[in-house]
Amino acid sequence: MAEAVGSTGGGSGSEDSVGDGGAARATPLAICSDVFERLVAGGHAEEASRSDSLLALQAHFAQLPISYHLYVDAGKAEYVLIHQKVLAEAKADRSRPAVHAHYLRFEELYVDTATTSGAREQGGDAGDALPTRIWRSRTQIHEIVFSSIDRPRLLIKLSTLLSENGLNIREAHVFSTKDGYSIDVFVVDGWPVEDTVGLLTVLEDSISRNMVSWFGLESLSVQPFSAGDCESDIDITLLSIIKKLASGSCGHTFLGTYGGEEVSVKVLRSADATQILWKEFKQEILMLREVYHANIIRSIGSCIKPPHFYIITEYMSGGSLFDFLHNKHNVLDLPMILKFALDICRGMAYLHQKGIIHRDLKSANLLMDKDHVVKVADFGLSRYQDREGVMTAETGTYRWMAPEVMKHQQYGPAADVYSFAIVLWELMTSKMPYDTINPIQAAFNVWQGMRPQIPKNAHPRLLTLMQRCWDASPSKCPPFSDAIAELEDIKAEVQGATSGQTSQGEKRPSKTRKLDPSDPTV
């Protein structure tokens, strides 16, 4: 699912209430009814008078999150018609984003000045200033709406497209539908006139020019599921589903049992199997069959015989590293940081030795077993490195994404090394990277060279390794084999120091503690 992005300017943000000054929280049905009434009152009676219009409006709201309901308040009622239209166009042609642009308003920039020339000419005192207000410029504000198959990696491309055409993003709002599409709303300035015909032509041309680089040649040739894809290497009668664990862009994950063993079952519903999701699902199956390592999630089997689309892996009872750090608020001591970092690096070094680039390394894709062994998971976006050692299709999650990937440049294993550096920062701080800004802002800031703030009181050699791994030049990033050697050396140094302390009767520190948000040292 696409990441929800708040307003980068003065938009509606995350307010929970609408109407009457926000005094009472409105229900989705009430908001929908209010929008319908506003459409009628606002001169859209023809659209609203159709027999199915209210039902269509209710269906539209039903497939969008509550954040959309709150965004489309009374002042934005007419925009719903635009959103419905663009969404319908995206569903009619799923190969490219649909786009709409409309004019919002203009802003005039003035400067206050004072002149004494008029006073002198009329015989007044030289000190009598005549205040004047001089008009300087007029800025036109437009709103641009995109809709496409819900692919989070397209968000930065849309933002880049706008910037490359001289448009400055003031606000950005992203809403994901329940059937796998997204509505991306941008408020921009930079188009010099009210008329949007030329603006739409420019945007359509830019989309056409970028189709191959956006989707990648391989994605353009994706074939739908066919009978030839039907296969299974498990006995489906031995599989039992217990409960849902999580939902993601490529299906739902359940806890289950297979032959008496607790397992994790990723399920892609046939109704959700778009070409892109099907490709990522099958890609993960193929990758899991090729890898076997203590720090890689273990594959048990798969089934792709409709209506069953399953990937079965070992169950990681410790959950994700993301949950461990950010939801359970654990703070790690240095030995545990080193242990987790080594687990990650060993798994990633193995993948790179096999020519596999993960492309979406982040704390949410790092899982722990009952013994806190960290394993790399989620291979839906992984690819084999090509013969030239570079790749170009953008992927990954923005807060962990390497700058060269954001810029649509050729990239290689160093992109994973950069992502590891962000994870290492998480291990040292127990904080979400760039937690004070939204993903679009984070992406553009990283593009300009920003990195997370250097943690205080961290081991200096660990900080040096982290900074080497997120170097702006991919060629200067160390391979995972070098990172392992450095981490092992730091570990030996720490163990030596700890041995000296315990031999003198000092108590060893605990491995984790709960995060105190008020503690300025973490």
C-alpha positions in Angstrom: 0.0 0.0 0.0 1.1 3.5 -0.6 2.4 5.4 2.4 0.0 8.1 3.6 1.6 11.5 3.1 0.5 14.5 5.1 0.4 18.0 3.8 3.7 19.6 3.0 2.1 22.9 3.3 -1.1 24.2 4.9 -3.5 21.5 4.0 -6.1 19.7 6.0 -3.5 17.5 7.6 -4.8 15.0 10.1 -7.7 16.7 11.7 -10.3 14.3 13.1 -13.3 16.5 12.9 -15.2 18.3 10.2 -18.1 20.8 10.3 -19.1 23.1 13.2 -15.5 24.1 13.7 -14.5 20.4 14.2 -16.5 20.2 17.4 -17.9 16.8 16.7 -16.4 13.9 14.8 -18.4 13.2 11.6 -19.1 9.7 10.4 -18.1 8.6 6.8 -21.7 8.3 5.9 -22.4 11.8 7.2 -19.5 13.2 5.3 -20.6 11.5 2.1 -24.2 12.8 2.5 -22.8 16.3 3.2 -20.7 16.2 0.1 -23.7 15.1 -2.0 -25.8 18.0 -0.6 -22.9 20.4 -1.3 -22.6 19.2 -4.9 -26.3 19.9 -5.5 -26.1 23.3 -3.8 -22.9 24.1 -5.6 -24.3 23.9 -9.1 -23.6 20.2 -9.8 -27.2 19.2 -9.8 -27.0 17.5 -13.1 -24.3 15.1 -12.0 -26.0 14.6 -8.6 -29.5 14.0 -10.1 -28.5 10.8 -11.9 -30.3 7.9 -10.3 -27.1 6.1 -9.4 -25.1 9.2 -8.3 -25.5 8.8 -4.6 -24.8 5.1 -4.7 -21.7 5.8 -6.8 -20.6 8.4 -4.3 -21.0 6.0 -1.4 -19.1 3.3 -3.3 -16.3 5.8 -3.9 -16.0 6.8 -0.2 -16.3 3.1 0.9 -13.1 2.2 -1.0 -11.0 5.0 0.5 -9.6 5.5 4.0 -11.0 7.7 6.7 -8.2 10.2 6.0 -9.8 10.8 2.6 -13.2 11.4 4.1 -11.7 14.1 6.4 -9.7 15.6 3.6 -12.8 16.0 1.3 -14.6 18.4 3.6 -17.3 20.8 2.7 -14.8 23.1 0.9 -13.6 20.3 -1.3 -16.9 18.6 -2.2 -16.6 19.3 -6.0 -13.2 17.7 -6.1 -14.8 14.3 -5.4 -16.1 14.4 -9.0 -12.6 14.9 -10.3 -11.3 12.1 -8.1 -14.0 9.7 -9.3 -13.2 10.6 -13.0 -9.4 10.2 -12.7 -9.8 7.0 -10.7 -12.1 5.6 -13.4 -9.5 6.6 -16.1 -6.7 4.8 -14.2 -8.8 1.6 -14.0 -9.6 1.8 -17.7 -5.9 2.0 -18.7 -3.8 0.5 -15.9 -0.5 0.8 -17.9 0.0 4.5 -17.0 -1.1 7.1 -14.4 -4.2 9.1 -15.2 -3.8 12.9 -14.6 -6.1 15.9 -14.2 -5.2 19.5 -13.5 -7.4 22.4 -12.4 -6.8 26.0 -11.3 -7.2 26.9 -7.7 -6.3 30.6 -7.0 -3.5 33.2 -7.4 -1.3 34.8 -4.8 0.1 38.3 -5.3 3.4 39.4 -3.8 3.6 43.0 -2.6 6.4 45.0 -1.0 5.8 48.1 1.2 8.0 51.0 0.4 8.0 54.7 1.2 9.1 57.6 -1.0 9.6 61.3 -0.2 9.8 62.5 -3.8 6.1 63.4 -4.0 6.3 65.4 -0.7 9.1 67.4 -1.9 7.4 68.3 -5.2 4.4 69.5 -3.3 6.5 71.6 -0.9 6.1 69.2 2.0 8.7 68.4 4.6 11.5 66.1 3.5 10.7 63.8 6.2 7.0 63.3 5.2 7.0 59.9 3.5 4.2 58.8 1.3 3.6 55.1 1.8 2.9 53.2 -1.4 2.2 49.6 -2.0 3.9 48.3 -5.2 2.7 45.1 -6.9 5.6 42.8 -7.7 4.3 39.4 -9.0 1.4 37.1 -9.2 1.7 33.3 -8.5 -0.8 30.9 -10.0 -1.7 27.9 -7.8 -3.0 24.7 -9.4 -4.0 21.3 -8.1 -2.9 18.2 -10.0 -4.5 14.8 -9.4 -2.9 11.5 -10.4 -4.4 8.1 -10.1 -2.7 4.7 -10.9 -2.2 1.2 -9.6 -1.1 1.6 -6.0 2.7 1.4 -6.2 4.5 3.3 -3.5 7.6 3.6 -5.7 5.7 5.8 -8.1 5.2 8.6 -5.5 8.7 9.9 -5.8 8.5 9.7 -9.6 5.4 11.8 -9.7 7.0 14.3 -7.4 10.1 14.3 -9.6 8.0 14.7 -12.8 6.4 17.8 -11.3 9.7 19.3 -10.2 11.3 18.6 -13.6 8.6 20.6 -15.2 9.2 23.6 -13.0 6.4 23.0 -10.6 6.9 23.6 -6.9 5.0 21.2 -4.6 3.2 23.0 -1.8 1.1 20.1 -0.5 0.9 16.4 -1.2 -1.8 14.0 -0.2 -1.9 10.3 -1.0 -4.9 8.0 -0.5 -5.0 4.2 -1.3 -8.1 2.5 -2.3 -9.1 -1.0 -1.1 -8.9 -2.4 -4.6 -5.3 -1.5 -5.2 -5.3 2.0 -6.7 -4.2 5.4 -5.3 -5.2 9.0 -5.7 -2.3 11.4 -5.4 -3.2 15.1 -5.0 -0.5 17.8 -5.4 -1.0 21.5 -4.9 1.7 23.3 -6.9 2.8 26.7 -8.2 5.1 27.4 -11.1 2.7 27.2 -14.0 2.4 30.9 -15.2 -1.2 31.0 -16.4 -4.7 29.9 -15.2 -5.4 27.8 -18.3 -4.5 24.1 -17.7 -4.6 22.8 -21.3 -0.9 23.4 -21.8 -0.1 22.1 -18.3 -1.9 18.8 -19.0 -0.1 18.5 -22.3 3.2 18.9 -20.6 2.3 16.3 -17.9 1.0 13.8 -20.4 4.1 14.1 -22.5 6.3 13.7 -19.4 4.4 10.5 -18.4 4.8 9.1 -21.9 8.6 9.8 -22.0 9.1 8.2 -18.6 7.0 5.1 -19.0 10.0 2.7 -19.6 12.2 4.2 -16.8 9.3 4.3 -14.4 8.0 0.8 -14.9 11.2 -0.8 -16.2 11.3 -2.8 -19.4 10.7 -6.0 -17.5 7.5 -4.6 -16.0 6.1 -3.6 -19.4 6.4 -7.2 -20.5 4.7 -8.7 -17.5 2.3 -11.4 -18.5 -0.9 -12.2 -16.6 -1.3 -15.4 -14.6 -1.7 -18.3 -17.0 -2.4 -22.0 -16.7 1.3 -22.6 -17.3 2.1 -20.9 -14.0 0.1 -23.5 -11.9 2.4 -25.4 -9.6 2.8 -26.5 -6.0 5.5 -28.1 -4.0 3.4 -28.5 -0.8 0.6 -30.8 0.3 -2.2 -28.3 0.7 -4.1 -30.7 3.0 -1.3 -30.3 5.6 -1.8 -26.6 5.8 -4.0 -24.9 8.4 -4.6 -21.1 8.8 -4.9 -19.9 12.3 -5.0 -16.0 12.3 -4.0 -13.0 10.3 -0.7 -11.4 11.3 -0.3 -8.5 8.8 -1.4 -7.0 5.5 0.9 -5.6 2.8 1.1 -4.5 -0.8 1.5 -8.1 -2.0 -1.2 -9.8 0.1 -1.9 -10.9 3.7 0.3 -12.8 6.1 -1.2 -15.4 8.4 0.0 -17.6 11.2 -0.6 -21.3 10.4 0.7 -24.8 10.7 2.1 -27.1 8.1 2.6 -30.7 9.1 2.5 -29.7 12.7 5.1 -26.9 12.4 4.2 -23.3 13.0 4.6 -21.4 9.8 4.0 -18.0 8.2 1.7 -18.0 5.2 1.6 -15.2 2.7 -1.6 -15.2 0.7 -2.3 -13.4 -2.5 -6.0 -13.3 -3.2 -6.8 -14.0 -6.8 -9.0 -10.9 -6.8 -6.0 -8.8 -5.9 -3.6 -10.5 -8.4 -2.9 -7.5 -10.7 0.0 -8.1 -13.2 2.4 -6.2 -11.0 1.5 -7.9 -7.7 1.5 -11.3 -9.4 5.0 -10.6 -10.7 6.3 -9.6 -7.3 4.6 -12.6 -5.7 6.1 -15.0 -8.2 9.5 -13.3 -7.9 9.5 -13.9 -4.2 8.8 -17.6 -4.7 11.7 -17.9 -7.2 14.1 -16.0 -4.9 13.2 -18.1 -1.8 13.9 -21.3 -3.7 17.4 -20.1 -4.5 18.6 -19.1 -1.0 19.5 -20.9 2.2 21.3 -19.2 5.0 21.0 -18.9 8.8 20.2 -15.2 8.4 17.7 -15.6 5.5 14.1 -16.5 6.1 13.7 -20.2 5.4 11.3 -21.2 2.7 9.0 -24.3 3.3 7.1 -24.2 0.0 4.6 -22.5 -2.2 1.3 -23.1 -4.0 0.1 -21.2 -7.1 -2.9 -23.2 -8.1 -6.1 -21.1 -8.1 -7.7 -20.2 -5.9 -4.7 -20.9 -3.7 -1.7 -18.5 -3.9 0.5 -19.3 -0.9 4.1 -18.7 0.1 5.0 -20.7 3.3 8.0 -19.8 5.3 9.2 -20.4 8.9 7.3 -18.5 11.5 9.4 -15.8 13.1 7.8 -15.4 16.6 10.0 -12.4 17.5 8.3 -10.2 14.9 9.9 -7.5 12.8 12.8 -5.4 13.9 10.6 -2.4 13.2 8.0 -3.6 15.7 10.7 -4.4 18.2 12.2 -0.9 18.1 9.4 1.4 17.3 6.2 -0.3 18.7 7.7 -2.1 21.7 10.1 0.8 22.3 13.2 -1.3 23.1 16.6 0.4 23.4 19.6 -1.8 22.6 22.9 -1.9 24.3 26.1 -2.1 22.3 26.5 -5.9 22.3 22.9 -6.3 21.1 23.4 -3.6 18.4 26.4 -5.5 17.2 24.7 -8.8 17.2 21.7 -7.6 15.2 24.0 -5.7 12.7 26.1 -8.8 12.2 23.0 -10.9 11.5 21.8 -8.5 8.9 25.2 -8.1 7.2 25.8 -11.9 7.1 22.4 -12.4 5.4 23.0 -9.6 3.0 26.6 -10.6 2.2 25.2 -14.1 1.2 22.6 -12.5 -1.1 25.2 -10.3 -2.8 27.5 -13.3 -3.2 24.7 -14.9 -5.2 24.2 -11.8 -7.3 20.9 -10.8 -5.6 20.1 -7.2 -4.7 17.3 -7.0 -2.1 16.2 -3.5 -3.1 13.9 -3.1 -0.1 16.1 -3.6 3.0 14.4 -1.9 6.0 13.6 -2.8 9.6 10.1 -4.0 8.7 11.7 -6.7 6.4 14.0 -7.9 9.1 12.4 -10.6 11.2 13.5 -12.2 14.5 13.0 -15.8 15.8 12.4 -16.8 19.4 16.2 -16.5 20.1 16.4 -13.0 18.6 18.3 -14.2 15.5 17.6 -11.6 12.8 16.8 -12.9 9.3 16.3 -11.0 6.0 12.8 -11.4 4.6 10.4 -10.2 1.9 12.0 -10.8 -1.5 9.1 -9.5 -3.7 11.3 -6.7 -5.0 14.6 -8.6 -5.1 16.3 -9.0 -8.5 19.5 -10.6 -9.8 22.1 -8.1 -10.7 22.5 -7.7 -14.5 25.8 -8.4 -16.4 26.9 -4.8 -16.2 26.4 -4.9 -12.4 23.8 -2.1 -12.4 20.0 -1.7 -12.2 17.8 1.3 -12.9 14.2 0.6 -11.9 13.3 2.6 -8.8 12.1 0.5 -5.8 12.3 0.4 -2.0 10.8 2.5 0.7 11.7 6.2 0.8 13.1 6.5 4.4 15.6 3.7 3.7 16.1 4.3 -0.1 19.6 5.2 -1.5 19.9 8.5 -3.3 21.0 6.9 -6.6 17.8 4.9 -6.6 15.7 8.0 -5.9 17.4 9.8 -8.8 16.6 6.9 -11.2 20.3 6.4 -11.7 22.1 3.1 -12.3 22.7 1.3 -9.0 24.1 -1.9 -7.6 24.8 -3.6 -4.3 25.7 -0.3 -2.6 22.0 0.6 -2.6 21.5 -2.2 -0.1 24.5 -1.0 1.9 23.0 2.5 2.2 19.7 1.0 3.4 21.7 -1.0 6.0 23.2 2.2 7.3 19.8 3.6 8.0 18.8 0.4 9.8 22.1 0.6 11.8 21.0 4.2 12.8 17.7 2.8 13.9 19.5 0.2 16.0 21.6 2.9 17.7 18.7 5.3 18.3 15.5 3.2 18.4 13.9 6.0 16.4 12.2 6.2 13.0 14.4 7.8 10.4 13.3 11.3 9.5 10.3 11.0 11.9 9.6 14.7 11.9 8.9 15.0 8.1 6.8 13.1 5.6 8.3 10.6 3.1 8.3 13.0 0.2 10.2 15.6 2.2 12.6 12.9 3.4 13.3 11.7 -0.2 14.1 15.2 -1.5 16.2 16.0 1.5 18.2 12.8 1.1 18.5 13.6 -2.6 20.1 16.9 -1.5 22.6 15.2 0.8 20.7 15.1 4.2 21.3 12.1 6.5 19.8 11.3 10.0 21.4 13.2 12.9 24.5 11.5 14.2 23.5 9.7 17.5 25.1 10.9 20.7 27.2 8.5 22.9 27.4 5.9 20.2 30.6 3.8 19.6 32.8 6.0 17.4 33.9 3.1 15.1 30.2 2.2 14.7 29.4 5.7 13.7 32.3 5.7 11.2 31.0 2.5 9.6 27.5 3.9 9.4 28.7 7.1 7.7 30.8 5.1 5.2 27.8 3.0 4.4 25.6 6.0 3.6 28.3 7.9 1.7 26.9 9.9 -1.2 29.2 8.1 -3.6 28.2 4.5 -4.0 31.7 3.5 -5.0 32.9 4.5 -1.5 30.4 2.3 0.3 32.0 -0.8 1.8 30.8 -4.2 0.7 29.0 -6.2 3.4 32.0 -8.5 3.8 34.0 -5.4 4.9 31.2 -4.4 7.2 31.2 -7.8 8.8 35.0 -7.7 9.4 34.6 -4.2 11.1 31.7 -5.3 13.2 33.5 -8.4 14.3 36.5 -6.3 15.3 34.3 -3.9 17.3 32.6 -6.9 18.9 36.0 -8.3 20.0 37.0 -5.0 21.4 33.8 -4.6 23.4 33.9 -8.2 24.7 37.5 -7.6 25.8 36.5 -4.4 27.6 33.5 -6.2 29.2 35.6 -9.1 30.4 37.9 -6.6 32.1 35.0 -5.0 33.9 33.3 -8.2 35.0 36.7 -9.6 36.3 36.7 -6.6 38.7 33.2 -7.5 39.9 31.2 -4.9 37.9 27.7 -5.9 36.8 27.2 -6.3 33.0 24.5 -4.1 31.5 21.2 -5.6 30.3 20.8 -6.1 26.6 17.7 -4.0 26.1 15.6 -1.5 28.0 12.4 0.3 27.3 12.6 3.7 25.5 11.8 6.7 27.7 10.6 9.4 25.2 11.6 12.1 27.6 15.2 10.9 27.8 17.2 13.4 25.6 20.1 10.9 25.3 18.2 8.5 23.2 
